[in-house]
Amino acid sequence: MGVIRQAYLTWKALRLPWRRDVLAGADLDGNLYFERSPQAGAQRTRRHVIYKRNIDVAEYNDQIIPIQWQAWMRHTRSQPPTIQELLRDVERRRRMAENVHQLTAKDKRRTGAIAEPAAQKTYSPPGEAFAPDGWTPTSARDKGRDNR
């Protein structure tokens, strides 16, 4: 990170009386997270993100920002996550993906192949498979439920 950008981020992080938005932190992708002081009558601060790249509304999903920042934005956690915490999570995900790969390879060696997922029934419109003569209504008595 350049010296000018670091100075800018430090300046934005200062809680000055006239400043509405205060920088809370940044994630590993370069998105900036801000906290706004509560307005008159509001009970808690407002939090928002400024994305590093412009994102169209149609492209937005929750996976764009890390789960730690999502929790902070929703007031689930009070303190913003640190860079070290985000790096630990990236390492944890990498280890998990490696473990999944090793277990899949081990399972493949043991069984010879990975089990195929169960076949799902495909939807067929009522007009194709419907046969009105193939079904007649029955009552509960016909099924033997009243035999006690």
N, C-alpha and C positions, 0 to 999 in steps of 0.2 A: 504494500500500500504506500502510495506516495506521501510525501511530507505535507503537501497542501491538503490532500484529502483527510489525512489524520488530524490536521489542525481544524479543518471544517467540522469533522465529526465531534471533536472535543468541544468546540464552540457550541454546537447544537445540543450537546449533552448537559450544558450548564443550566441550572434551574434559576433563571433570572425572573424577577417579578413581572416584567412586561412580556415575557415569552409565553405564547399559548401552547405550542407543541414542543416537547422536550424529547430528545433522542433517548430511547431506552436501550438500544443495541442494534446489532446486525447479525444476520445468519451467515452461513458459509457461502451462500450464493450471492451475497451482496445486497439482499433486501434490507431496508431500514425500517425499524419499528419505533413508533412514536407514542407518547402518552400525553393526553391533553388534560389540563386541570378541570375539575368539575365545574359546570356552569352553576348559576344560582338555582338552588332547589334540587340539583342533581346529587345523588348519593355516592357515586363513584366516578373514577376517571374514565375517559374515553380513550380507546387504543386503536391505532390503525397502522397499516403497513404501506410503504412506498416500494413497489417492486423495482428491481434493477432493470428489467426490460418491460416494455409495454405489453400487457396481457389483454387480449380481447375478452369480453365477457363470456363468449361462447367457449373459450379455452380454459376458463378458471375451474379448478377443482381443489379439494383440500390437500392434495399431495404436493402442491407447489411450495408450501412452507412447512418446516419441520414441526413435528407434533409438540415439541417443547414450546415453540413459539405460539402454536395454536392454543395451548393451554393458558399461556400468559394472556393472549388476546381475549380469551373468554373469561378471564378473571378466575380461572381455576387455580392458578398459582399466583402468588403475590409478587415474587421477584422474577425478573426476566432471566432466561437461561444464559449461561456463560459460553464462551467459545470452547472451553475445555469440555464442558458437558456435551456440546454438539459433536465435538471430535470423538468423544468416547462412544457416542451413539452410532456414529459412522463406522467405527471399528467393530462395535458389537454386531451391526448388520452385516459387515463383511465376514466376520467369523461365523455368523449363523448361515450365510449363503454357502460358505466353504463346508460347513458341517453337513448341510443338506446335500450338497454335491457328493461328499464322501459316503454318506449313508445310502444315497441312491445307487452309487456305484457298488457298494457292498451288497445291497439287496439284489442288484442286477447279477452280480457274480454268484450269489447264493441260489437264486431261483432260476437263473438263466435269462430272464427277461422281466421287465416291469409289468405288473398286472395291469390289464386293460381296464379302464373305468367302465362301470356298468352302462349298458346301452340305455339311452333315454328314449321313451316313447315319443314319437313325433305326432304332432297335432294333425288330425284330418278333419276337414269341414264336415258338418253333419250330413250334407247331401251325398257324400261319397260312401260312407259306411253304414248309414242308417237303413235298417230293414224293419218296417213296421210289423211284419208278420213274425219276426223273430222273438218278440217279447210280449208277454201277457201279464197284467198286474196280478199280484197275489196278496192276500191279506195275512195278518199275523197268525191267524188260526191255521191257515194252510201250511205255514212253516213249522207248526208244532210248538208255538210259544205258550199256548194255553194248556198244554199237557203238564199237569202238576202231579 
